[in-house]
Amino acid sequence: MKLSFLRSACGSLRIHSRSRVSGVTQRCLPVAARADCRWIHRAAGDSSSSGTSPKLAVHSGKKSWNKDVFELDTSLKEVVQSTKESMVALQRRYPSIQPVLAIIQTGEDDSLLEINKKMAGKLGLNIVQICLAKECSEDEIVDELLKLNEDPRVHGVYLHLPPTFLTSRVLDTLKPEKDIDGITDLNIGRLVRGDLSKGFVSPIASAILDLLEKHDAPLKEKTVLLVGGEGPFAFSLQFLIEKSGMVASKTNWSSRDLQSQVMQADAVVLLGAGNMNLPPTWFRPGTAVIHCESMLEPGDQATEMSSQSELWYLAAAYRTQNVVRSCSRWIQGKQYRQWSLRNLKLQPLMPVPCDIEISRAQIPKPVVQLAEEIGLLPEELESYGRNKAKVQLSLLDRLQTQPDGKYVLVAGITPTPLGEGKSTVTIGLVQALSAHLKLNSFACLRQPSQGPTFGVKGGAAGGGYAQVIPMEEFNLHLTGDIHAITAANNLVAAAIDARMLHEATQSDKALFNRLVPSVNGVRRFSPIQISRLHRLGINTTDPASLTPQEISTFVRLDLDPSQITWHRVVDTNDRFLRKITVGQASTEKGQIRETGFDIAVASEIMAILALADGLEDMRNRLARIVVGTSRSGQPVTTEDLGVSGALAVLMKDAIKPTLMQTLEGTPVFVHAGPFANIAHGNSSVLADKLALKLVGQDGFVVTEAGFGADIGMEKFFNIKCRASGLRPNVVVLVATIRALKMHGGGPNVSAGTPLPKEYIDENLSLVAGGCHSNLRKQIQIAHQFGVPVVVALNVFKTDTQAEIDLVCQIAKECGASDAVPCHHWAHGGRGSLELAHAVNETANKPSNFQFLYNIEMPIAEKIKTIAQKVYGADDIELSPAAQAKIEYYNQQGYSSLPICMAKTHLSLSHMPDKKGAPTGFVLPIREVRASIGAGFIFPLVGTMSTMPGLPTRPCFYDIDLNPVTEEITGLF
């Protein structure tokens, strides 16, 4: 781009991104009149398509302008005073705000800048002048406009360009909200239809209107003749004249009746006349004339209207008034916006079709439309196709003063291997709240792993008429977060093995020369290396000043191969990767070791993603990851490996939650997906925080915890709530009659085999047994945290009314605030209305949230507290290895971390076959590990696999693609 120079006037650009304003006038109103002046107004051209403002030619009239222009002209003084008052009110509430006007012009003429500088100095505005070369291209103007459009510091753009430069493309590029000269099609349309609440009035037209109102004889109901000018500016001026009570008529220069029309007019505005002039004898004495091309000759019979400079200043005053108004609107646009959610209608069919058919039958709203409906700004959205988008974390800054909504956790009783429908309850609840009760609500769900999707369980988008759509996009890849985690995790694994190889095969000097290479004769440490030096207690930053011992300490991590805890990951159930051997190629020089793969969602990086509260926090957590210990017993981190910055780069987009929608068009955040039995099993802190701001003080955020309340809910409270600082208002505890019968003594339930008849036929005794054991215990667990419980009975078609009534009755007797049946699977949100009412009522009651244990308790005591109070154990038994690890973590300063128990989800105990509410057992702690980056200690109870395997008949047998329609079949 050919930029002659860029000049800034009236101070530096300053902006406050979180401000609010009100009370700025919504229109450029004409002000007090003066009649002792002659105004000459010359248009450089009037394109019918561009809507350009006329260009003013300076001409000195009778009045001298050596005195202060602001004191001489009453109209100008009043416009300036009105704008100044608006500025004072604006900056009183938001002291850091500084409205900015950007002027784009060709050439280096400073006359316009000087006038605007003087006006800005009176009002406290900033001005940026961008001078392009006189022969600049359309592309260069468009490029400059695109930058100004996206610059939040700039509130108004004035295109001081020749008419030939103001092409349709240029005008279409300029954002209407920054078009303070009112030349874009949208602003002209708003003016013509009388809607000035969002648009802008042309400053030149406002100044001309002022001149007309200054005439000696009042012009109200008098005729103002506009000669020539067929473009948008002429229409804008005509509209303003008529709105002010005058009668506007139009004619053209070639009209045969031009002389008679002029002689009958009380005021004449000459537009776009080229070199044409009208004889002075055509004007009646006292006629107000504004000539927009050439000057009238002295001594004519028309009323004289003073200096051209006055018009420049008056137009500049109206322009700055528009800038202040634009700034005010920009601030108001940053505030919380009321929702205007358009729900999608459901037409449930019976029998209920398969999930993918239901999903495909509903056409989702474009995600940009959904975002606008829930108050997101366009710049806060990163679309990934039509149906999903990432949401910028800057939303938290914009809405930081907005009160949070109600926080609802969906948990469950101990499930059968088939799952009890927490996801469908979550989605059914928000559909009921938003689509039927008209209460803002957001669902926050975990991203599903492709392991279960292609294994046994299938997808996790909900089911029936309570789904996230499109379910194919939800269950497959989404926005690539899990792939980013896989890449980041495996980069760490590669760095570990590569570092061990290089340390084993190189001297200290060779390592140092390669780690800190000389570039153009200069050797420098990178920032991450300086950080390592500081941790080692080496304070120098000059590579040449290190001693041989310091060099050796710096370059050698000395990882103990037997103590490396970091595994590679893949998002597939692959049992044969549980234990592998690496380094067998001859190029690895005998650096052979045993390691293994985990499923991607078991990676500590996934847990970090779910617990981080921002990009900086995630970067710090990634740096704290401990991948193993040195031979001297010291922890080795990703920061020591030098890879933590690269991890943050790989994860920078994954940290943003993904926006989708339910079948009824209500919003959903999908973000993070740590397993609940081997990690903390909850969606991200950031998704919850964003949603709580968006729903507003009276809205609801409904998030789900994995598996039973003893696992997912306990970790939600003790880990996630500690990290987020958020406090839940109510727990929705999901139960099914199927699971209650199992806990009441029913036969085993296995995936892939038909249910025994006890689960199909009515059996009140089994139901009651499950209610008095497992359901009662899970309600008690929630009450230990001081949170009220609503039991949601997920109804299946085999459930009888007597069984349903019995569950609801016993649940209330066991302490639930309410217990209701839910039919969302068959009826969508309408089927969960009872649950929505119960949650709304319960969430508005006071709660007394408390953590289960003090974080400063010894590690073993925290484990014991969970075992006894949550699982019902009598005691715990630490293996020698577990005891040794606890002592090691105490020495390393990790004792103040919360506990994340890794145990089976199929029982409250460590024994999967023990149903109901077992007691009298001792919980064995086989091993204790630490996720220092994520920020928790995780004891392993029994044998826990971090890599699932595929069954005999996985789900992928039924999944296929139609090559003609590209439709996916078989997903569920």
FENRATA-V741715 format. One record per run of one state. SS is the DSSP state (H for helix, E for strand, L for the rest). FROM is the first residue (numbers start at 1). TO is the last residue. Records with the same first field share a line. If there is no record, write none. Layout:
SS = FROM-TO, FROM-TO
//
This chain:
L = 1-2, 10-39, 41-68, 73-73, 94-99, 107-110, 124-125, 133-137, 151-155, 161-162, 166-167, 174-175, 179-184, 193-202, 214-222, 228-231, 244-246, 252-257, 265-266, 271-279, 283-287, 292-302, 304-307, 335-354, 362-366, 374-377, 384-388, 392-393, 399-405, 413-421, 437-440, 446-449, 455-461, 464-465, 470-470, 476-480, 506-507, 516-517, 520-521, 524-526, 536-542, 546-547, 556-558, 560-560, 564-567, 571-574, 578-579, 583-585, 589-592, 596-596, 603-603, 612-614, 625-625, 631-634, 642-643, 652-657, 663-666, 671-681, 683-684, 696-699, 706-708, 725-729, 736-736, 744-756, 760-763, 785-787, 795-800, 814-817, 823-823, 844-858, 872-874, 879-879, 892-897, 900-901, 903-921, 926-926, 932-935, 941-954, 959-959, 962-967, 970-972
E = 3-9, 40-40, 100-106, 126-132, 156-160, 223-227, 247-251, 267-270, 288-291, 303-303, 381-383, 389-391, 406-412, 441-445, 462-463, 466-469, 518-519, 522-523, 559-559, 568-570, 580-582, 593-595, 597-599, 626-630, 635-637, 658-662, 667-670, 682-682, 700-705, 730-735, 788-794, 818-822, 875-878, 898-899, 902-902, 922-925, 927-931, 936-940, 960-961, 968-969
H = 69-72, 74-93, 111-123, 138-150, 163-165, 168-173, 176-178, 185-192, 203-213, 232-243, 258-264, 280-282, 308-334, 355-361, 367-373, 378-380, 394-398, 422-436, 450-454, 471-475, 481-505, 508-515, 527-535, 543-545, 548-555, 561-563, 575-577, 586-588, 600-602, 604-611, 615-624, 638-641, 644-651, 685-695, 709-724, 737-743, 757-759, 764-784, 801-813, 824-843, 859-871, 880-891, 955-958
//
